[in-house]
Amino acid sequence: MFGKVFTILYFAQQFSVLNGCGLVTFSNDSYFFHIEENVNISLSITNISSPFILKLRPSWDQVKFSQNNIQITDEEKLDIELSVSIQYIYQLEALCVDDSQNETVVANTSLIVARTNKEQSLQKNFGYFMNVFLVFVMFCLGTDLDHKIILNYMKRPIGPVIGILSQFVGMPLASYLIGYLLLRDQEYARLGLLLVGCSPGGTASNFWTIFFEGDINLSVTMTFCSSVASLGLSTLWIWALGSQFLNTDSSIANHIPYPKIFISILSLVLPVSLGMFFKYKKPDIAAKLWKYSRPVFLVFVLVSLSFGIYINRSFFSLVEYTHVISAILLSLAGFTVGALSAVAGRLNKAQIIAVSIETAIQNPSAAFLIMQTTIGSPYSDIGSLSVISYIACAKGPPMLLALIIYKSVEFIRRRRKEARGTNDTSAMESYQGETFKKQLQTRGTQNIGYQN
């Protein structure tokens, strides 16, 4: 019965479309080309029941057509030239507009628009350069690690274990849940958020821990442990959770290069270990290397940030509020999960700060490089929206604002404590002075009595 009803409705729908328009078909289900290219798309119009206006409607107005709102009076094949200025995956609908101005969707296709070959080559070379420099950064980080401190924490690994559980259980699950709620229809944006949630800690968390007066020894130990643990856990989580929303489309699932992701993570772990070994063998040279490399890091960060903004300038056009909210929620989840886990483990204040910061401030730069160097445009550009948003939230203005508030509160508390201490000292001195005078008077009276 249901089959008959479905068949009747299907033919009724087809009849209604053909009755007022015609049969319109695109030559391809999807078109792949680069931005600023002039591309021809072909449409066939057959079985026309009456004249109508053919209108092309893209999902975003960045698509420009050589002609639109075409009057159709007879069967024909059209070649329409179009161009796009921003890389993205567009949906293109063909509409039939009848005499009463009613619009009916009669066909649709996809426009997969990538960066220009020149920009892709520039971005890929920039990614390789960043990878090489990141290896150098991780090696220098290894020279700053003290294997004795790490061994001491390993003997009683409450802090590192709490940090690892927060980072590789809480963050991946939080990123998957947030992506499911806010980015359900954006597979690659969800993948970018998941990559961030599965990333190990980085050098940035160590600096922020120092700024917020946390336990830097624990922070550095967690960075090392998370880097080693990410070798298996990051890839495992990406495969386990990523397959849950990427397997709906085999073409998308096939884009995820798990071996390359594993190699990228390996390239972050090995330099840290080599840096620690180098410090063990050449401690004096390692200390100088870490000292003189900091200004180089600062210059590189400024240059890479400027160049990165230029290469990813389309971010400001593509980003949506869901990407920003997802990044904010994941960042807040990291701070909350880390702090609550540390409190439950009965760690002290400095350790709670270290675990909270280390959990929240992942290594999104590594996630960004993995996305850009392993997945082609425009998929990598869409996936990077969540990553860039997270970098801005976890390391950008919100953290600077939090640091300013924290330092201001600490300054006020310190001044009040100093003022209270001064008042207490003055009162004590006054009290001691009065007592001393009374003692002198008493002694004087006693002496007079003795002389008499």
Helices and strands as residue ranges (DSSP letters): H 2-20, E 23-26, E 30-34, E 39-46, E 52-58, E 63-65, E 70-72, E 76-84, E 88-97, E 103-114, H 117-144, H 147-155, H 158-165, I 166-170, H 171-182, H 187-197, H 203-211, H 216-246, H 250-253, H 258-281, H 283-311, H 315-318, H 321-344, H 349-360, H 364-374, H 379-395, H 397-451
